[in-house]
């Protein structure tokens, strides 16, 4: 590979990396929006379950704080999965969104 080809290859890789980062940023924002939409009811349910089974006692932490923590863990996991899929060049959209768009065709 000569210098021109190597330079073009480097530029192509940088472009793909930039595109991947833009997609990661978009999916991260989308994930946060989806998480916010379902968080309040899920948070309430988690808090109730934590309280019902007295799981807050071991850490002496209020159940609603533990519920918020668990929702944050789930959001971080979803973002990490989306970043992984984008890294490998796969469709990183949540499956329910991809399936809905596919059915619209």
N, CA and C atoms as an extended XYZ file, in Angstrom:
315
Properties=species:S:1:pos:R:3:atomname:S:1:resname:S:1:resid:I:1 pbc="F F F"
N         0.847       -1.164        0.000 N   UNK     1
C         0.000        0.000        0.000 CA  UNK     1
C         0.902        1.240        0.000 C   UNK     1
N         0.678        2.131       -0.961 N   UNK     2
C         1.499        3.336       -0.996 CA  UNK     2
C         0.922        4.396       -0.053 C   UNK     2
N         1.627        5.538        0.006 N   UNK     3
C         1.230        6.589        0.956 CA  UNK     3
C        -0.168        7.134        0.683 C   UNK     3
N        -0.529        7.311       -0.602 N   UNK     4
C        -1.860        7.829       -0.934 CA  UNK     4
C        -2.955        6.866       -0.496 C   UNK     4
N        -2.745        5.577       -0.736 N   UNK     5
C        -3.739        4.577       -0.328 CA  UNK     5
C        -3.853        4.518        1.192 C   UNK     5
N        -2.718        4.589        1.863 N   UNK     6
C        -2.726        4.558        3.323 CA  UNK     6
C        -3.443        5.789        3.871 C   UNK     6
N        -3.204        6.939        3.244 N   UNK     7
C        -3.861        8.174        3.676 CA  UNK     7
C        -5.380        8.075        3.465 C   UNK     7
N        -5.803        7.578        2.317 N   UNK     8
C        -7.232        7.406        2.034 CA  UNK     8
C        -7.858        6.414        3.015 C   UNK     8
N        -7.140        5.351        3.301 N   UNK     9
C        -7.637        4.347        4.245 CA  UNK     9
C        -7.811        4.965        5.638 C   UNK     9
N        -6.858        5.776        6.058 N   UNK    10
C        -6.940        6.451        7.350 CA  UNK    10
C        -8.127        7.401        7.386 C   UNK    10
N        -8.331        8.153        6.331 N   UNK    11
C        -9.460        9.084        6.260 CA  UNK    11
C       -10.779        8.319        6.300 C   UNK    11
N       -10.854        7.191        5.573 N   UNK    12
C       -12.067        6.376        5.591 CA  UNK    12
C       -12.358        5.846        6.994 C   UNK    12
N       -11.327        5.406        7.687 N   UNK    13
C       -11.508        4.910        9.052 CA  UNK    13
C       -11.957        6.022        9.994 C   UNK    13
N       -11.363        7.212        9.830 N   UNK    14
C       -11.756        8.340       10.668 CA  UNK    14
C       -13.207        8.734       10.398 C   UNK    14
N       -13.613        8.694        9.143 N   UNK    15
C       -14.991        9.011        8.784 CA  UNK    15
C       -15.947        8.003        9.402 C   UNK    15
N       -15.604        6.715        9.302 N   UNK    16
C       -16.455        5.675        9.892 CA  UNK    16
C       -16.526        5.827       11.403 C   UNK    16
N       -15.415        6.151       12.025 N   UNK    17
C       -15.397        6.348       13.471 CA  UNK    17
C       -16.284        7.518       13.866 C   UNK    17
N       -16.208        8.610       13.114 N   UNK    18
C       -17.048        9.779       13.378 CA  UNK    18
C       -18.523        9.428       13.204 C   UNK    18
N       -18.851        8.710       12.135 N   UNK    19
C       -20.237        8.295       11.903 CA  UNK    19
C       -20.725        7.389       13.028 C   UNK    19
N       -19.860        6.485       13.478 N   UNK    20
C       -20.230        5.584       14.571 CA  UNK    20
C       -20.476        6.376       15.856 C   UNK    20
N       -19.656        7.376       16.127 N   UNK    21
C       -19.831        8.184       17.334 CA  UNK    21
C       -21.118        8.981       17.268 C   UNK    21
N       -21.460        9.510       16.093 N   UNK    22
C       -22.721       10.237       15.926 CA  UNK    22
C       -23.894        9.292       16.199 C   UNK    22
N       -23.811        8.066       15.682 N   UNK    23
C       -24.867        7.085       15.906 CA  UNK    23
C       -24.960        6.705       17.385 C   UNK    23
N       -23.828        6.541       18.040 N   UNK    24
C       -23.819        6.245       19.479 CA  UNK    24
C       -24.481        7.382       20.251 C   UNK    24
N       -24.140        8.609       19.912 N   UNK    25
C       -24.732        9.763       20.596 CA  UNK    25
C       -26.244        9.807       20.386 C   UNK    25
N       -26.690        9.535       19.155 N   UNK    26
C       -28.127        9.542       18.854 CA  UNK    26
C       -28.839        8.455       19.643 C   UNK    26
N       -28.262        7.256       19.644 N   UNK    27
C       -28.886        6.142       20.358 CA  UNK    27
C       -28.876        6.354       21.863 C   UNK    27
N       -27.823        6.985       22.371 N   UNK    28
C       -27.766        7.284       23.798 CA  UNK    28
C       -28.894        8.235       24.169 C   UNK    28
N       -29.093        9.261       23.344 N   UNK    29
C       -30.183       10.210       23.589 CA  UNK    29
C       -31.529        9.503       23.501 C   UNK    29
N       -31.696        8.654       22.482 N   UNK    30
C       -32.942        7.904       22.305 CA  UNK    30
C       -33.193        6.988       23.504 C   UNK    30
N       -32.149        6.342       23.981 N   UNK    31
C       -32.271        5.454       25.128 CA  UNK    31
C       -32.703        6.224       26.372 C   UNK    31
N       -32.151        7.414       26.556 N   UNK    32
C       -32.522        8.223       27.722 CA  UNK    32
C       -33.984        8.646       27.642 C   UNK    32
N       -34.455        8.960       26.440 N   UNK    33
C       -35.854        9.346       26.269 CA  UNK    33
C       -36.760        8.167       26.583 C   UNK    33
N       -36.427        6.986       26.035 N   UNK    34
C       -37.229        5.797       26.306 CA  UNK    34
C       -37.212        5.449       27.784 C   UNK    34
N       -36.062        5.590       28.414 N   UNK    35
C       -35.951        5.292       29.837 CA  UNK    35
C       -36.812        6.242       30.647 C   UNK    35
N       -36.809        7.527       30.295 N   UNK    36
C       -37.617        8.504       31.026 CA  UNK    36
C       -39.103        8.221       30.880 C   UNK    36
N       -39.527        7.732       29.702 N   UNK    37
C       -40.942        7.466       29.473 CA  UNK    37
C       -41.471        6.379       30.394 C   UNK    37
N       -40.674        5.350       30.655 N   UNK    38
C       -41.170        4.240       31.463 CA  UNK    38
C       -40.642        4.271       32.890 C   UNK    38
N       -39.767        5.198       33.207 N   UNK    39
C       -39.075        5.160       34.497 CA  UNK    39
C       -39.995        5.361       35.677 C   UNK    39
N       -40.950        6.282       35.598 N   UNK    40
C       -41.723        6.576       36.798 CA  UNK    40
C       -42.531        5.378       37.261 C   UNK    40
N       -43.215        4.689       36.364 N   UNK    41
C       -43.993        3.527       36.803 CA  UNK    41
C       -43.071        2.376       37.191 C   UNK    41
N       -42.012        2.170       36.443 N   UNK    42
C       -41.059        1.118       36.785 CA  UNK    42
C       -40.391        1.432       38.121 C   UNK    42
N       -40.039        2.676       38.297 N   UNK    43
C       -39.406        3.086       39.552 CA  UNK    43
C       -40.336        2.829       40.738 C   UNK    43
N       -41.601        3.158       40.570 N   UNK    44
C       -42.573        2.913       41.635 CA  UNK    44
C       -42.703        1.420       41.929 C   UNK    44
N       -42.772        0.625       40.866 N   UNK    45
C       -42.906       -0.828       41.037 CA  UNK    45
C       -41.678       -1.421       41.717 C   UNK    45
N       -40.495       -1.006       41.261 N   UNK    46
C       -39.267       -1.513       41.878 CA  UNK    46
C       -39.194       -1.130       43.358 C   UNK    46
N       -39.536        0.112       43.647 N   UNK    47
C       -39.524        0.568       45.034 CA  UNK    47
C       -40.468       -0.253       45.897 C   UNK    47
N       -41.642       -0.562       45.352 N   UNK    48
C       -42.619       -1.355       46.104 CA  UNK    48
C       -42.108       -2.774       46.350 C   UNK    48
N       -41.492       -3.375       45.331 N   UNK    49
C       -40.961       -4.738       45.480 CA  UNK    49
C       -39.804       -4.749       46.474 C   UNK    49
N       -38.923       -3.775       46.362 N   UNK    50
C       -37.796       -3.681       47.300 CA  UNK    50
C       -38.336       -3.558       48.727 C   UNK    50
N       -39.352       -2.723       48.882 N   UNK    51
C       -39.938       -2.529       50.206 CA  UNK    51
C       -40.649       -3.785       50.693 C   UNK    51
N       -41.399       -4.426       49.803 N   UNK    52
C       -42.160       -5.619       50.175 CA  UNK    52
C       -41.250       -6.715       50.727 C   UNK    52
N       -40.073       -6.844       50.131 N   UNK    53
C       -39.131       -7.884       50.554 CA  UNK    53
C       -38.046       -7.342       51.499 C   UNK    53
N       -38.227       -6.130       51.969 N   UNK    54
C       -37.319       -5.493       52.934 CA  UNK    54
C       -35.856       -5.505       52.485 C   UNK    54
N       -35.648       -5.311       51.193 N   UNK    55
C       -34.291       -5.355       50.657 CA  UNK    55
C       -33.507       -4.073       50.924 C   UNK    55
N       -34.181       -3.046       51.416 N   UNK    56
C       -33.494       -1.793       51.734 CA  UNK    56
C       -32.783       -1.859       53.080 C   UNK    56
N       -33.117       -2.850       53.892 N   UNK    57
C       -32.574       -2.917       55.247 CA  UNK    57
C       -31.065       -3.181       55.282 C   UNK    57
N       -30.571       -4.026       54.398 N   UNK    58
C       -29.143       -4.384       54.433 CA  UNK    58
C       -28.241       -3.166       54.260 C   UNK    58
N       -28.656       -2.231       53.413 N   UNK    59
C       -27.832       -1.041       53.172 CA  UNK    59
C       -28.359        0.195       53.892 C   UNK    59
N       -29.525        0.054       54.559 N   UNK    60
C       -30.163        1.184       55.220 CA  UNK    60
C       -30.357        2.346       54.237 C   UNK    60
N       -30.825        1.972       53.037 N   UNK    61
C       -31.052        2.943       51.968 CA  UNK    61
C       -32.537        2.922       51.619 C   UNK    61
N       -33.172        4.079       51.518 N   UNK    62
C       -34.592        4.089       51.164 CA  UNK    62
C       -34.869        3.346       49.854 C   UNK    62
N       -36.017        2.679       49.815 N   UNK    63
C       -36.347        1.857       48.651 CA  UNK    63
C       -36.391        2.652       47.354 C   UNK    63
N       -36.861        3.907       47.392 N   UNK    64
C       -36.934        4.693       46.155 CA  UNK    64
C       -35.538        5.018       45.616 C   UNK    64
N       -34.551        5.164       46.502 N   UNK    65
C       -33.178        5.413       46.043 CA  UNK    65
C       -32.618        4.156       45.380 C   UNK    65
N       -32.876        3.015       45.960 N   UNK    66
C       -32.436        1.754       45.344 CA  UNK    66
C       -33.121        1.542       43.999 C   UNK    66
N       -34.403        1.892       43.915 N   UNK    67
C       -35.125        1.764       42.640 CA  UNK    67
C       -34.511        2.685       41.586 C   UNK    67
N       -34.191        3.914       41.947 N   UNK    68
C       -33.550        4.841       41.004 CA  UNK    68
C       -32.197        4.312       40.548 C   UNK    68
N       -31.450        3.746       41.492 N   UNK    69
C       -30.146        3.162       41.168 CA  UNK    69
C       -30.297        2.032       40.154 C   UNK    69
N       -31.254        1.140       40.369 N   UNK    70
C       -31.458        0.015       39.457 CA  UNK    70
C       -31.870        0.483       38.062 C   UNK    70
N       -32.705        1.497       37.988 N   UNK    71
C       -33.092        2.055       36.692 CA  UNK    71
C       -31.881        2.665       35.992 C   UNK    71
N       -31.034        3.335       36.762 N   UNK    72
C       -29.796        3.885       36.189 CA  UNK    72
C       -28.890        2.785       35.658 C   UNK    72
N       -28.801        1.672       36.383 N   UNK    73
C       -28.001        0.529       35.916 CA  UNK    73
C       -28.548       -0.005       34.601 C   UNK    73
N       -29.863       -0.137       34.509 N   UNK    74
C       -30.486       -0.628       33.287 CA  UNK    74
C       -30.223        0.326       32.121 C   UNK    74
N       -30.325        1.619       32.357 N   UNK    75
C       -30.063        2.609       31.299 CA  UNK    75
C       -28.608        2.533       30.839 C   UNK    75
N       -27.682        2.389       31.795 N   UNK    76
C       -26.262        2.276       31.435 CA  UNK    76
C       -26.016        1.002       30.626 C   UNK    76
N       -26.641       -0.084       31.008 N   UNK    77
C       -26.492       -1.352       30.277 CA  UNK    77
C       -27.025       -1.206       28.851 C   UNK    77
N       -28.205       -0.599       28.699 N   UNK    78
C       -28.776       -0.416       27.365 CA  UNK    78
C       -27.866        0.427       26.483 C   UNK    78
N       -27.293        1.474       27.043 N   UNK    79
C       -26.359        2.320       26.290 CA  UNK    79
C       -25.117        1.523       25.889 C   UNK    79
N       -24.587        0.727       26.805 N   UNK    80
C       -23.399       -0.073       26.508 CA  UNK    80
C       -23.685       -1.080       25.399 C   UNK    80
N       -24.849       -1.698       25.426 N   UNK    81
C       -25.217       -2.670       24.386 CA  UNK    81
C       -25.317       -1.964       23.034 C   UNK    81
N       -25.935       -0.798       23.011 N   UNK    82
C       -26.054       -0.051       21.763 CA  UNK    82
C       -24.679        0.356       21.235 C   UNK    82
N       -23.789        0.775       22.118 N   UNK    83
C       -22.434        1.141       21.696 CA  UNK    83
C       -21.695       -0.074       21.155 C   UNK    83
N       -21.868       -1.228       21.794 N   UNK    84
C       -21.226       -2.454       21.321 CA  UNK    84
C       -21.716       -2.810       19.925 C   UNK    84
N       -23.022       -2.760       19.714 N   UNK    85
C       -23.577       -3.114       18.413 CA  UNK    85
C       -23.082       -2.155       17.329 C   UNK    85
N       -23.026       -0.864       17.657 N   UNK    86
C       -22.515        0.118       16.698 CA  UNK    86
C       -21.048       -0.155       16.399 C   UNK    86
N       -20.288       -0.481       17.416 N   UNK    87
C       -18.860       -0.785       17.244 CA  UNK    87
C       -18.665       -1.935       16.257 C   UNK    87
N       -19.506       -2.958       16.353 N   UNK    88
C       -19.395       -4.120       15.473 CA  UNK    88
C       -20.101       -3.918       14.131 C   UNK    88
N       -20.644       -2.726       13.920 N   UNK    89
C       -21.267       -2.413       12.646 CA  UNK    89
C       -22.649       -3.025       12.481 C   UNK    89
N       -23.281       -3.392       13.602 N   UNK    90
C       -24.619       -3.988       13.536 CA  UNK    90
C       -25.659       -2.932       13.865 C   UNK    90
N       -26.898       -3.230       13.528 N   UNK    91
C       -28.014       -2.334       13.816 CA  UNK    91
C       -28.165       -2.223       15.329 C   UNK    91
N       -27.971       -1.041       15.869 N   UNK    92
C       -27.973       -0.855       17.318 CA  UNK    92
C       -29.313       -0.365       17.847 C   UNK    92
N       -30.296       -0.257       16.966 N   UNK    93
C       -31.602        0.200       17.431 CA  UNK    93
C       -32.228       -0.858       18.338 C   UNK    93
N       -32.967       -0.406       19.331 N   UNK    94
C       -33.706       -1.384       20.137 CA  UNK    94
C       -34.621       -2.191       19.225 C   UNK    94
N       -34.748       -3.469       19.470 N   UNK    95
C       -35.443       -4.367       18.539 CA  UNK    95
C       -36.882       -3.956       18.301 C   UNK    95
N       -37.590       -3.452       19.300 N   UNK    96
C       -38.988       -3.087       19.080 CA  UNK    96
C       -39.114       -1.915       18.112 C   UNK    96
N       -38.118       -1.037       18.083 N   UNK    97
C       -38.126        0.085       17.140 CA  UNK    97
C       -37.795       -0.442       15.745 C   UNK    97
N       -36.782       -1.310       15.650 N   UNK    98
C       -36.414       -1.865       14.347 CA  UNK    98
C       -37.561       -2.670       13.769 C   UNK    98
N       -38.252       -3.454       14.584 N   UNK    99
C       -39.351       -4.282       14.087 CA  UNK    99
C       -40.505       -3.416       13.634 C   UNK    99
N       -40.808       -2.320       14.337 N   UNK   100
C       -41.887       -1.441       13.948 CA  UNK   100
C       -41.575       -0.786       12.603 C   UNK   100
N       -40.361       -0.316       12.418 N   UNK   101
C       -39.981        0.304       11.154 CA  UNK   101
C       -40.017       -0.704       10.017 C   UNK   101
N       -39.589       -1.929       10.271 N   UNK   102
C       -39.610       -2.971        9.242 CA  UNK   102
C       -41.046       -3.280        8.826 C   UNK   102
N       -41.984       -3.254        9.761 N   UNK   103
C       -43.364       -3.581        9.439 CA  UNK   103
C       -44.064       -2.437        8.692 C   UNK   103
N       -43.505       -1.235        8.764 N   UNK   104
C       -44.064       -0.088        8.056 CA  UNK   104
C       -43.822       -0.147        6.556 C   UNK   104
N       -42.863       -0.986        6.126 N   UNK   105
C       -42.520       -1.063        4.692 CA  UNK   105
C       -43.620       -1.705        3.880 C   UNK   105
